[in-house]
Amino acid sequence: MTASDPLLASQLVVRVCLFLVAAIALFGGTLQMFLGQPDTSPRLDNVHRFMAGVYFSTGVISLWAAITIRQQDTLVYLLALGVLLAGVGRLVSISKVGLPKPTAVWLGYLIPELVLPFIIAIAHYIGSK
């Protein structure tokens, strides 16, 4: 397959999913870097803004992987794992301190974080055959 060949449907699915991950991480990372962790200790704000930088950089990596999807292999699975682990982290938080309000918003974050990684991994596997 050459660069001018059309993407396989499975590659297009992975590309769209990675663009979505990139948009969320770039926007979320920027927002959290700007907002920080209000009404807390300097230590927690420091950790929050550090993680915002990691979040933003994941968006950059996801964007690059989506653009260069034909050349990607393991990176796509690692990005999918990262999204899944983010969702697992959210589940742990919910089990420890409860579901934040408004509930629908937080479930709207959680459900894609638990579903999208499987879509990405399966579609990438199909496209790499």
Secondary structure, 3 states (H helix, E strand, C coil): CCCCCCCCHHHHHHHHHHHHHHHHHHHHHHHHHHHCCCCCCHHHHHHHHHHHHHHHHHHHHHHHHHHCHHHCCHHHHHHHHHHHHHHHHHHHHHHHHCCCCCHHHHHHHHHHHHHHHHHHHHHHHHHCC
